[in-house]
Amino acid sequence: MSISRENITEIGALTEREEDDDSAEGNEEDDDDEEESKESGGEEEETQEEEKQENESHQQATSKEYTAVGNFTAQQAGDLTFKKGEILLIIEKKPDGWWMAKNAKGNKGLVPKTYLEPYHKEEGQESSEEGSEEDVDVGDEIADELEVTQRISLEYCAKSSLRGNQFRASYFLQPELTPSQLAFRDLMWDAKTGTIRARPSHVSLILTLWSCKMIPLPGMSIQVLSRHVRLCLFDGNKVLSNIHTVRATWQPKKPRTWTFSPQVTGILPCLLDGDCFLRSNSLSPDLGILFELGISYIRNSTGERGELSCGWVFLKLFDASGIPIPAKTYELFLNGGTPYEKGVEVDNSVSRRAHGSVFHQMMMMRRQPQLLVKLRSLNRRSRNILSLLPEILIGSMCCIHLLIFYRQILGDVLLKGRMSMQSADFISNPVLATFPTLLEQPDVMDALRSSWAEKENTLKRSEKRDGEFLKAVFLLVYHDCVVPLLHSTLLPPFRWAEEETESARWKVIADFLKQNQENKGALQALLSPDGVHAPFDISEQTYDFLGEIRKKAV
């Protein structure tokens, strides 16, 4: 939950408008100075003109200086790390919301403009107070524009979105090399069992999202496209895993209550699965789970799309003694602002610090936005299943068996089936080549999950106990289901929270699955003259594991 150049919100734009207004006022003052200088004569006029030029040059210099309002850690090469209160010199303001800056040590890099406020030398300590007031005014201005009935933290939404592939599940699903670059660190072969070796991790658990209560409501000027919770592993400073998203459902009679669907089975989408697994090998004593509640929306007047944050909460997984917290249901109260700020309320009208009688304080607590989460203890079977996954990953429980199939096929190809372990040639394997793409299209993942469930129901009990046989059948199902869909010209590109696109995609997928079921496979559909498929290069069907390693190293 870092920062996205694509998702910088309107806060930066509003801040720029305020800066333009300030510069306009400065120009008016300069005009007054010019009129006064014309009335004076001789040496006095020249002196005033010189002072005016010095003031203008000073204003130009200070107008490029900004103060950091929060800590920021570089997320990729080219970023500049800074701390709250640090003064930065802005060299270039780019339209994507990422500005080129230089710090006092002379280091240059890109910084997010939502972390900055103009620096005024003449105002000294008052500048920080005025900057905070400006931020409040900006937030109120946006809230008024969207007709939000409860205060929603847009600033955190701007700072919590992610850049690049390093926060996607496909990034953590790839194997890692050892420091010597001669073997895989987290993918090992077990000769006794004939499959990949199970690897326990420092943190391995299952959690269930139950519900969200008293969530602020958006106004009538926007249409809500999605209500969701994003979660990741966090140590108080940086994100340590992929970002996993679970979509919530709600009832018109209770719009401020979101619910989730634990134990998703059948045709229910995996996006609704409230049961999630978490694995991490981080030894940080501050390790925990960071939850962010948000909505995707479209503005009725302009058609502009965006995302609002409805609050965040951090659940620390270890106590002060380093002992894991107990497996139970937790009632977590949401915070506003960012995870780096303390004491920011989501809704100031129902502050937790409200004064009054004990009864009044209890009523205020009941009106607080909150998230209900249950941590579940693992039995032996669940622990063995999770140990086959990568050491760092968050995902849906309903898809865990598909991820394990992928890891097992990965082990077969990289560790068992290679002619030479020193070879780094491309590997012809459509499953390994396309599975990362599949993870970014949950509806196609649902199609694979549904097809595999139907096929598994036809297998005998003895066949289900044969691991090699199951992998062979899974490969057939994958080729019959996923590969044709990913190259189908009828399937629109996946777009998050677009109802029309999601409906159109699911219709194509449902028709394709029905046709496969009637024809007992996709071969007839693939060879049919009516079928149209997008052309592809042979490299799209090959797996370059060194290329994947390079992506992780960047």
C-alpha positions as CSV (number, residue, x, y, z in Angstrom):
1,M,0.0,0.0,0.0
2,S,2.5,2.4,-1.3
3,I,2.0,5.0,-4.0
4,S,0.7,4.9,-7.6
5,R,1.5,7.4,-10.3
6,E,-1.7,6.5,-12.0
7,N,-3.9,7.0,-8.9
8,I,-2.7,10.4,-7.6
9,T,-6.0,12.0,-6.5
10,E,-7.4,15.4,-6.9
11,I,-5.6,16.6,-3.8
12,G,-2.5,17.4,-5.8
13,A,-4.5,19.3,-8.4
14,L,-6.3,21.3,-5.7
15,T,-2.9,22.1,-4.1
16,E,-1.6,23.4,-7.4
17,R,-4.7,25.6,-7.7
18,E,-3.9,27.1,-4.3
19,E,-0.3,27.7,-5.4
20,D,-1.5,29.4,-8.5
21,D,-3.7,31.6,-6.4
22,D,-0.8,32.5,-4.2
23,S,1.4,33.3,-7.2
24,A,-1.4,35.5,-8.6
25,E,-1.6,37.4,-5.3
26,G,2.2,37.8,-5.4
27,N,2.0,39.2,-8.9
28,E,-0.6,41.8,-7.8
29,E,1.7,42.8,-5.0
30,D,4.6,43.2,-7.5
31,D,2.5,45.4,-9.7
32,D,1.8,47.7,-6.6
33,D,5.6,47.8,-6.0
34,E,6.1,48.9,-9.6
35,E,3.7,51.7,-9.3
36,E,5.4,53.0,-6.2
37,S,8.8,52.7,-7.8
38,K,7.6,54.9,-10.7
39,E,6.6,57.6,-8.3
40,S,10.0,57.9,-6.8
41,G,13.0,59.1,-8.8
42,G,16.7,59.0,-9.2
43,E,18.8,56.6,-7.1
44,E,15.9,55.7,-4.9
45,E,14.0,54.3,-7.9
46,E,17.0,52.3,-9.0
47,T,17.4,50.9,-5.5
48,Q,13.8,49.9,-5.3
49,E,14.1,48.1,-8.7
50,E,17.1,46.2,-7.5
51,E,15.3,45.2,-4.3
52,K,12.3,44.2,-6.4
53,Q,14.5,42.0,-8.6
54,E,16.1,40.4,-5.6
55,N,12.7,39.7,-4.1
56,E,11.4,38.2,-7.3
57,S,14.4,36.0,-7.6
58,H,14.0,35.0,-3.9
59,Q,10.3,34.2,-4.5
60,Q,11.2,32.1,-7.5
61,A,13.7,30.2,-5.4
62,T,11.5,29.6,-2.4
63,S,8.5,28.8,-4.6
64,K,10.4,25.6,-5.6
65,E,11.0,24.6,-2.0
66,Y,8.6,22.2,-0.4
67,T,8.3,20.7,3.0
68,A,7.6,16.9,3.4
69,V,4.5,16.3,5.4
70,G,5.3,12.6,5.9
71,N,8.0,10.0,5.6
72,F,8.5,8.3,2.2
73,T,10.7,5.3,1.4
74,A,11.8,4.8,-2.2
75,Q,9.9,2.0,-3.8
76,Q,11.9,1.6,-7.0
77,A,15.0,2.9,-8.7
78,G,14.8,6.6,-9.3
79,D,12.8,7.5,-6.2
80,L,14.0,9.8,-3.5
81,T,13.7,8.8,0.2
82,F,12.8,11.6,2.6
83,K,11.6,12.2,6.1
84,K,8.8,14.3,7.5
85,G,9.8,18.0,7.9
86,E,12.7,17.7,5.3
87,I,12.9,20.6,2.8
88,L,13.1,19.5,-0.8
89,L,14.0,21.6,-3.9
90,I,11.6,20.8,-6.7
91,I,13.5,20.7,-10.0
92,E,10.6,19.6,-12.3
93,K,6.9,19.2,-11.8
94,K,5.6,16.3,-14.0
95,P,1.9,16.0,-14.8
96,D,1.7,12.4,-13.5
97,G,2.0,13.7,-9.9
98,W,5.6,12.6,-9.5
99,W,8.1,15.5,-9.2
100,M,11.8,15.6,-9.6
101,A,13.3,16.8,-6.4
102,K,16.7,17.4,-4.7
103,N,17.4,17.2,-1.0
104,A,20.0,19.1,1.1
105,K,22.6,16.4,0.4
106,G,22.3,16.9,-3.4
107,N,20.6,13.6,-4.0
108,K,17.9,13.7,-6.8
109,G,14.9,11.5,-7.4
110,L,11.2,11.4,-8.0
111,V,8.8,12.2,-5.1
112,P,5.0,12.1,-4.8
113,K,3.5,15.6,-4.7
114,T,0.8,14.5,-2.2
115,Y,3.5,14.3,0.4
116,L,4.6,17.9,-0.1
117,E,3.5,21.4,0.9
118,P,5.0,24.8,0.0
119,Y,7.7,26.0,2.3
120,H,7.7,29.6,3.5
121,K,10.9,30.8,5.2
122,E,9.4,34.0,6.5
123,E,6.6,32.2,8.4
124,G,8.9,29.9,10.3
125,Q,7.1,27.5,12.5
126,E,3.7,28.8,11.5
127,S,4.2,27.3,8.1
128,S,3.6,23.8,9.4
129,E,0.4,24.8,11.1
130,E,-0.9,26.6,8.0
131,G,0.1,23.6,5.9
132,S,-2.0,21.4,8.0
133,E,-4.9,23.8,7.7
134,E,-4.5,23.8,4.0
135,D,-4.7,20.1,3.9
136,V,-7.9,20.1,5.9
137,D,-9.3,22.7,3.5
138,V,-8.4,20.6,0.5
139,G,-10.0,17.5,2.0
140,D,-13.2,19.5,2.8
141,E,-13.3,20.9,-0.7
142,I,-13.2,17.4,-2.2
143,A,-15.7,16.1,0.3
144,D,-18.1,19.0,-0.6
145,E,-17.6,18.3,-4.3
146,L,-18.5,14.6,-3.9
147,E,-21.3,15.4,-1.5
148,V,-19.8,12.9,1.0
149,T,-22.1,12.6,4.1
150,Q,-19.2,11.3,6.2
151,R,-15.5,12.3,6.0
152,I,-13.5,9.9,3.7
153,S,-9.7,10.0,3.6
154,L,-8.8,10.7,0.0
155,E,-5.2,11.5,0.9
156,Y,-4.6,7.9,2.0
157,C,-6.1,6.6,-1.2
158,A,-3.5,8.6,-3.1
159,K,-0.7,7.3,-1.0
160,S,-1.9,3.7,-0.7
161,S,-2.1,2.5,-4.3
162,L,0.8,0.6,-5.7
163,R,3.1,0.8,-8.6
164,G,4.7,-1.9,-10.7
165,N,4.4,-5.7,-10.5
166,Q,6.2,-6.1,-7.2
167,F,2.9,-6.0,-5.3
168,R,1.1,-8.6,-7.5
169,A,0.6,-12.2,-6.6
170,S,2.4,-13.3,-9.8
171,Y,5.5,-11.6,-8.6
172,F,5.7,-13.6,-5.3
173,L,4.7,-16.8,-7.1
174,Q,7.9,-17.0,-9.0
175,P,10.9,-18.9,-7.5
176,E,13.9,-17.1,-6.1
177,L,17.5,-17.9,-6.7
178,T,20.1,-18.3,-4.0
179,P,22.8,-15.6,-3.6
180,S,25.2,-17.8,-5.7
181,Q,22.6,-17.8,-8.5
182,L,23.1,-21.6,-8.9
183,A,20.0,-23.0,-7.3
184,F,16.5,-22.0,-6.2
185,R,16.2,-20.8,-2.6
186,D,12.4,-21.5,-2.2
187,L,11.8,-24.3,-4.6
188,M,13.4,-27.7,-3.8
189,W,12.8,-31.2,-5.0
190,D,12.0,-34.0,-2.6
191,A,13.3,-37.3,-4.1
192,K,11.3,-39.5,-1.7
193,T,7.9,-38.0,-2.5
194,G,8.7,-37.2,-6.1
195,T,7.4,-33.6,-5.8
196,I,8.5,-30.2,-4.4
197,R,9.6,-30.1,-0.8
198,A,7.3,-28.5,1.8
199,R,8.8,-25.4,3.4
200,P,7.4,-24.0,6.6
201,S,7.4,-20.2,7.1
202,H,7.6,-17.9,10.1
203,V,4.0,-16.8,9.7
204,S,1.4,-19.1,8.2
205,L,-2.2,-18.5,9.0
206,I,-5.8,-18.3,7.6
207,L,-8.1,-15.3,8.3
208,T,-11.7,-14.7,7.6
209,L,-13.2,-11.3,6.7
210,W,-16.6,-11.2,8.4
211,S,-18.1,-7.8,7.9
212,C,-17.5,-4.0,8.0
213,K,-19.9,-1.8,10.0
214,M,-20.7,1.9,10.1
215,I,-18.7,2.6,6.9
216,P,-19.1,6.3,5.7
217,L,-21.5,6.8,2.8
218,P,-20.6,8.5,-0.5
219,G,-22.8,11.3,-1.8
220,M,-25.3,11.2,-4.6
221,S,-23.0,12.8,-7.2
222,I,-21.0,9.6,-7.5
223,Q,-22.0,6.0,-8.4
224,V,-20.2,3.3,-6.4
225,L,-18.8,0.5,-8.6
226,S,-17.1,-1.6,-6.0
227,R,-16.8,-1.9,-2.3
228,H,-13.7,-3.8,-1.3
229,V,-11.0,-4.5,1.3
230,R,-7.3,-4.6,0.3
231,L,-4.8,-6.3,2.7
232,C,-1.1,-6.9,2.8
233,L,1.7,-7.7,5.2
234,F,3.2,-4.6,6.7
235,D,5.9,-3.8,9.2
236,G,5.1,-0.2,9.9
237,N,7.5,1.0,7.3
238,K,6.9,-0.8,4.0
239,V,4.8,-3.5,2.3
240,L,6.2,-7.0,2.6
241,S,3.8,-9.0,0.3
242,N,1.4,-8.7,-2.5
243,I,-1.8,-6.7,-2.2
244,H,-4.9,-9.0,-2.0
245,T,-8.3,-7.6,-2.8
246,V,-11.6,-9.0,-1.5
247,R,-14.9,-7.5,-2.8
248,A,-17.7,-6.9,-0.4
249,T,-21.4,-7.1,-0.8
250,W,-24.1,-4.9,0.8
251,Q,-27.8,-4.5,1.1
252,P,-29.7,-1.3,0.2
253,K,-31.4,-1.4,3.6
254,K,-28.0,-1.5,5.3
255,P,-25.7,0.5,3.1
256,R,-23.2,1.2,5.8
257,T,-22.6,-2.6,6.4
258,W,-20.4,-4.6,4.1
259,T,-20.4,-8.4,4.2
260,F,-18.1,-11.1,2.7
261,S,-18.6,-14.7,1.6
262,P,-16.4,-17.1,3.5
263,Q,-15.9,-20.6,2.1
264,V,-16.6,-19.7,-1.6
265,T,-17.7,-22.7,-3.6
266,G,-19.4,-23.5,-6.9
267,I,-20.0,-20.5,-9.2
268,L,-19.4,-17.8,-6.6
269,P,-16.5,-15.5,-7.8
270,C,-13.2,-15.8,-6.0
271,L,-13.2,-12.0,-5.6
272,L,-15.9,-12.5,-2.9
273,D,-13.9,-15.1,-1.0
274,G,-13.5,-13.8,2.6
275,D,-11.2,-16.7,3.5
276,C,-7.6,-15.7,2.9
277,F,-4.3,-17.4,3.6
278,L,-1.1,-15.5,4.6
279,R,2.5,-16.7,4.5
280,S,5.6,-14.7,5.4
281,N,9.2,-15.3,6.5
282,S,9.7,-11.8,7.8
283,L,11.3,-11.8,11.3
284,S,10.2,-8.2,12.0
285,P,8.7,-7.8,15.5
286,D,6.3,-5.2,14.1
287,L,4.9,-7.5,11.4
288,G,1.2,-7.3,10.9
289,I,-1.7,-7.1,8.5
290,L,-2.6,-3.8,7.0
291,F,-6.3,-3.5,5.9
292,E,-7.7,-0.7,3.7
293,L,-11.4,-0.3,3.0
294,G,-12.2,1.5,-0.2
295,I,-14.7,2.1,-3.0
296,S,-14.3,2.4,-6.7
297,Y,-16.6,5.1,-8.2
298,I,-17.6,7.0,-11.3
299,R,-18.6,10.6,-11.1
300,N,-22.1,11.2,-12.6
301,S,-21.4,14.6,-14.0
302,T,-18.0,13.9,-15.8
303,G,-17.8,10.1,-16.0
304,E,-14.4,10.3,-14.2
305,R,-13.4,7.2,-12.4
306,G,-11.5,7.0,-9.2
307,E,-11.1,5.3,-5.8
308,L,-11.8,6.6,-2.3
309,S,-10.4,5.2,0.9
310,C,-12.9,4.6,3.7
311,G,-10.2,4.0,6.4
312,W,-7.4,1.6,7.3
313,V,-6.4,-0.5,10.3
314,F,-3.3,-2.4,11.3
315,L,-3.4,-5.7,13.1
316,K,-0.1,-6.6,14.7
317,L,0.6,-10.3,14.6
318,F,3.0,-10.5,17.6
319,D,2.8,-8.9,21.1
320,A,5.6,-7.1,22.9
321,S,7.1,-10.4,24.0
322,G,7.2,-11.8,20.4
323,I,4.4,-14.3,21.0
324,P,1.8,-14.7,18.2
325,I,-1.5,-13.1,19.0
326,P,-4.3,-15.7,19.7
327,A,-6.6,-17.1,17.0
328,K,-9.9,-15.4,17.6
329,T,-12.3,-12.7,16.2
330,Y,-11.0,-9.1,16.3
331,E,-13.1,-6.0,16.2
332,L,-10.8,-3.4,14.6
333,F,-11.7,0.3,14.6
334,L,-10.7,2.1,11.4
335,N,-8.4,5.1,11.2
336,G,-8.2,8.0,8.8
337,G,-5.2,9.5,7.1
338,T,-2.3,7.2,6.4
339,P,-0.6,4.3,8.3
340,Y,2.2,6.7,9.1
341,E,-0.1,9.1,10.9
342,K,-1.6,8.6,14.4
343,G,-4.8,9.8,15.8
344,V,-6.6,10.7,12.6
345,E,-10.3,10.0,12.7
346,V,-12.3,8.6,9.8
347,D,-15.4,10.6,11.0
348,N,-14.8,13.5,13.4
349,S,-18.4,13.6,14.4
350,V,-18.1,10.3,16.2
351,S,-14.6,10.7,17.7
352,R,-13.3,8.0,20.0
353,R,-12.0,10.7,22.2
354,A,-15.5,12.1,22.8
355,H,-16.1,13.4,26.3
356,G,-19.2,12.8,28.4
357,S,-20.8,10.0,30.4
358,V,-19.7,6.4,30.1
359,F,-23.0,5.6,28.3
360,H,-22.3,8.4,25.8
361,Q,-18.8,7.1,25.2
362,M,-20.2,3.6,24.6
363,M,-22.7,4.9,22.1
364,M,-19.9,6.7,20.3
365,M,-17.8,3.5,20.1
366,R,-20.7,1.6,18.6
367,R,-20.9,4.3,15.8
368,Q,-17.2,3.9,15.0
369,P,-16.3,2.4,11.5
370,Q,-15.0,-1.0,12.2
371,L,-13.8,-4.3,10.6
372,L,-14.5,-7.7,11.9
373,V,-11.7,-10.3,11.2
374,K,-11.2,-13.8,12.5
375,L,-7.8,-15.4,12.7
376,R,-8.1,-19.2,12.5
377,S,-5.7,-21.8,13.9
378,L,-4.2,-24.3,11.5
379,N,-4.7,-28.0,11.7
380,R,-2.1,-30.4,10.3
381,R,-3.7,-30.7,6.9
382,S,-4.0,-26.9,6.4
383,R,-0.4,-26.4,7.5
384,N,0.8,-29.0,5.1
385,I,-1.1,-27.4,2.2
386,L,0.2,-23.9,3.0
387,S,3.8,-25.2,3.2
388,L,3.7,-26.0,-0.5
389,L,3.2,-22.3,-1.4
390,P,5.9,-19.6,-1.7
391,E,7.3,-18.3,1.5
392,I,5.6,-14.9,1.0
393,L,2.1,-14.7,-0.5
394,I,-1.5,-13.7,0.3
395,G,-4.4,-15.2,-1.6
396,S,-7.9,-16.7,-1.6
397,M,-8.5,-20.1,0.0
398,C,-10.8,-21.1,-2.8
399,C,-7.9,-21.0,-5.3
400,I,-5.2,-22.5,-3.2
401,H,-5.3,-25.9,-4.9
402,L,-4.7,-24.2,-8.3
403,L,-1.7,-22.4,-6.9
404,I,-0.3,-25.7,-5.6
405,F,-0.7,-27.3,-9.0
406,Y,1.2,-24.5,-10.5
407,R,4.1,-24.8,-8.0
408,Q,4.2,-28.6,-8.5
409,I,4.4,-28.2,-12.3
410,L,7.0,-25.5,-11.8
411,G,9.1,-28.0,-9.8
412,D,8.6,-30.7,-12.4
413,V,9.9,-28.4,-15.2
414,L,12.7,-26.6,-13.4
415,L,14.0,-29.4,-11.1
416,K,12.9,-32.7,-12.5
417,G,12.5,-32.4,-16.3
418,R,15.4,-30.2,-17.3
419,M,18.1,-31.9,-19.4
420,S,20.8,-29.8,-17.7
421,M,20.6,-27.7,-14.6
422,Q,23.1,-25.3,-16.1
423,S,20.8,-24.6,-19.1
424,A,19.0,-21.2,-19.1
425,D,17.1,-21.8,-22.4
426,F,13.4,-20.9,-22.8
427,I,11.1,-23.6,-21.7
428,S,8.1,-24.5,-23.9
429,N,5.2,-24.7,-21.3
430,P,2.0,-22.7,-21.8
431,V,0.9,-23.3,-18.2
432,L,4.0,-21.7,-16.7
433,A,3.9,-18.9,-19.4
434,T,0.3,-17.9,-18.9
435,F,-0.4,-18.6,-15.3
436,P,0.9,-15.1,-14.1
437,T,-1.6,-13.5,-16.6
438,L,-4.3,-15.7,-15.3
439,L,-3.8,-14.4,-11.7
440,E,-4.7,-10.9,-12.9
441,Q,-8.0,-12.0,-14.4
442,P,-10.1,-13.5,-11.6
443,D,-13.1,-14.4,-13.8
444,V,-10.9,-16.6,-16.0
445,M,-9.5,-18.1,-12.7
446,D,-13.1,-18.8,-11.7
447,A,-13.6,-20.6,-15.1
448,L,-10.6,-22.8,-14.4
449,R,-11.8,-23.5,-10.8
450,S,-15.2,-24.4,-12.1
451,S,-13.8,-26.7,-14.9
452,W,-11.5,-28.4,-12.5
453,A,-14.3,-29.0,-10.0
454,E,-16.4,-30.6,-12.6
455,K,-13.6,-32.8,-13.8
456,E,-12.6,-33.8,-10.3
457,N,-16.1,-35.0,-9.6
458,T,-15.7,-37.6,-12.4
459,L,-12.5,-39.1,-11.0
460,K,-12.3,-42.2,-9.0
461,R,-11.1,-42.2,-5.4
462,S,-7.9,-44.0,-6.3
463,E,-7.2,-41.5,-9.1
464,K,-7.6,-38.6,-6.7
465,R,-4.8,-40.1,-4.5
466,D,-2.4,-40.3,-7.5
467,G,-0.6,-37.0,-7.6
468,E,1.0,-37.5,-11.0
469,F,-2.3,-38.5,-12.5
470,L,-4.0,-35.4,-11.0
471,K,-1.3,-33.1,-12.5
472,A,-1.8,-34.7,-15.9
473,V,-5.6,-34.2,-15.8
474,F,-5.1,-30.6,-14.5
475,L,-2.9,-29.8,-17.5
476,L,-5.6,-31.1,-19.9
477,V,-8.2,-29.0,-18.1
478,Y,-6.0,-25.9,-18.2
479,H,-5.3,-26.3,-22.0
480,D,-9.1,-26.8,-22.6
481,C,-10.1,-23.8,-20.6
482,V,-7.6,-21.1,-19.9
483,V,-5.4,-21.1,-23.0
484,P,-8.3,-20.6,-25.5
485,L,-9.9,-17.9,-23.3
486,L,-6.8,-15.9,-22.9
487,H,-6.4,-15.8,-26.7
488,S,-10.0,-15.3,-27.6
489,T,-10.9,-12.2,-29.5
490,L,-14.5,-12.3,-28.1
491,L,-13.2,-11.7,-24.5
492,P,-13.0,-8.0,-23.7
493,P,-9.9,-6.8,-21.8
494,F,-10.2,-7.1,-18.1
495,R,-11.1,-3.8,-16.3
496,W,-11.6,-3.4,-12.6
497,A,-15.0,-2.5,-11.4
498,E,-16.6,-2.0,-14.8
499,E,-20.0,-3.7,-14.6
500,E,-20.6,-3.8,-18.4
501,T,-17.2,-5.3,-19.1
502,E,-17.5,-7.8,-16.3
503,S,-20.9,-8.9,-17.6
504,A,-19.7,-9.2,-21.2
505,R,-16.6,-11.2,-20.1
506,W,-18.6,-13.6,-18.0
507,K,-21.1,-14.2,-20.8
508,V,-18.3,-15.1,-23.2
509,I,-16.7,-17.4,-20.5
510,A,-20.1,-19.0,-19.6
511,D,-20.8,-19.7,-23.3
512,F,-17.4,-21.2,-23.8
513,L,-17.6,-23.4,-20.8
514,K,-21.0,-24.6,-21.9
515,Q,-19.7,-25.4,-25.3
516,N,-16.8,-27.3,-23.8
517,Q,-19.1,-29.4,-21.7
518,E,-21.3,-30.3,-24.6
519,N,-18.3,-31.1,-26.9
520,K,-16.3,-32.8,-24.1
521,G,-13.3,-30.5,-24.6
522,A,-12.2,-27.4,-26.5
523,L,-10.7,-29.1,-29.5
524,Q,-13.9,-28.8,-31.6
525,A,-14.3,-25.2,-30.8
526,L,-10.6,-24.4,-31.5
527,L,-10.9,-26.1,-35.0
528,S,-14.2,-24.6,-35.8
529,P,-14.2,-22.1,-38.7
530,D,-16.4,-19.9,-36.6
531,G,-13.8,-19.5,-33.8
532,V,-11.6,-16.4,-34.0
533,H,-8.5,-16.3,-31.8
534,A,-5.8,-13.6,-31.5
535,P,-2.4,-14.4,-33.0
536,F,0.4,-15.0,-30.7
537,D,4.2,-15.3,-30.8
538,I,5.8,-18.6,-29.7
539,S,7.6,-16.6,-27.0
540,E,4.2,-16.1,-25.3
541,Q,4.0,-19.8,-24.8
542,T,7.5,-20.2,-23.4
543,Y,8.7,-19.7,-19.8
544,D,11.8,-17.7,-19.2
545,F,12.6,-18.3,-15.6
546,L,15.7,-16.1,-15.7
547,G,13.6,-13.3,-17.1
548,E,11.2,-13.7,-14.2
549,I,14.2,-13.6,-11.8
550,R,15.4,-10.4,-13.4
551,K,12.0,-8.8,-13.0
552,K,12.1,-9.5,-9.3
553,A,15.7,-8.1,-9.0
554,V,14.7,-4.8,-10.5
